[in-house]
């Protein structure tokens, strides 16, 4: 991890919540994502599910886990849970950060498939972390942000306590409004931490950037 900050703040040609956000989320809610599953992702899901079943503890999902630093930290913070880190980059997942705790597991998969497979299998994580996802800050890239992606309803359907962090407040404000489409209230607040969960969080903090935290109980979807 770097010992000093050298990261620029997010620069975007979008100044407020995207005017098409709610229409896009409503469309994705009404018309389920139908893209065929890739065999690789099916295999990755089966491997992850077997690892979780072998452990037997409550599930924590660490989506977009990058190099797995957050997965390791969460596994130490929640020793009774099974912490599953998922990222699509083999290069990031193969970084040598030391041995994984016994209650942690890393898997390479595309979340656009993985979340849908988890939903279909009835997974119900207790916590779901989405830490510093790619902001895709260009206005035209709304549908590349997770809340604008067709798979977002599956993320919501999984339930659990969602925690997302970002150095771009607008990203979380959009996610907050997207969750409202499903009747779910989310809270956003400033984040100040002396124990960064990810290398990005450390770098952004050392660079003097403001960090933000969104929290939501996705189980509200089931309880109304």
Beta strands, then each sheet from edge to edge (+ up, - down):
strand 1: 59-63
strand 2: 82-87
strand 3: 104-108
strand 4: 127-131
strand 5: 161-166
strand 6: 186-191
strand 7: 211-217
sheet 1: 3+ 2+ 1+ 4+ 5+ 7- 6+
end
